[in-house]
Each structure stands twice: as C-alpha cells, then as structure tokens.
C-alpha cells in the first residue's frame, strides 16, 4: 500500500519508547507492520481477517 497522509504508522503503547519494536499502520483492508529501526526495508501486509486473528491470539495468550 502506498504512503498516504490519512494512514499513519504508530507503535504500541506497550513499547514504552523503545526503539526495538514494530510499527503498525491499520487500514480498511487490514494492517501493515514494519521494523521501527529499518522502515526503509519495507513492511509486511496482513488482510483484515489475518490481523484480527493475530490480535485475538495475542490478547488471549495463544501467542
């Protein structure tokens, strides 16, 4: 997905300012994830159902 002024990258509030984390950009089709230290290397894209399943698994302790 190309850069858009309406879609912004953000870090989890749990990262506590750490630079060793990932950033997420959520959009209607799902979410993109990139390495905070190397944003120029690209990102991984997930569909809405994949992203939802990932969030559910992390919240319930499956991951």
N, C-alpha and C positions, 0 to 999 in steps of 0.2 A: 504494500500500500504506500503510495507516495506521501511525502510530508504534507501536512495540512495545518493551517493555523487554528483550526477548530478541534484538532486532536492533539493532545499534549501528553508527553511522557511523564510518568510520576513513579516515585519509589514508594515502597510500603512504609507505613508509619512505624513498623517494627524495625526498620533498618537503623534507626537512631543516628542518622547522619553518616553512617558507614559508607565508604566508597566500594566495599566488596559486596555488591548486591546487584540486582537486576532492576530494570525499569519496565513499566508496563504502559501500553497505550491501548485503551479499550475503545471499541467502535461497534456499530450495529452488527457487523459480520463476525465479531469475535474479539480477539486481542492479539497484540504483537508484544514480544518480550525481547529485550536486548541487555547486553552486559554494560553496566554503568561505566566501567573503565575503558571499554572499547566500542563505543556506539557506532563508530565508523565501519565496523566489521559486519554490519547488518543486523538482522533480527529474525526470530522465529515467529511464524504466524499460526494462530490457532482459530478454528471455527468457533462459533458461539457455543455449540454443544460440547466441544472439546474443552473450552475454557471453563464452562460451567461444571463439567465433570471434575476437572482439576481442582477448582476452588472447593467443591464439595468434599473431595478426597482429603484436601489439606485441613479443612475445618473439622472433619470427623476423625482425623488421626490416621486415616488409611495410608497416608504418605509420610 
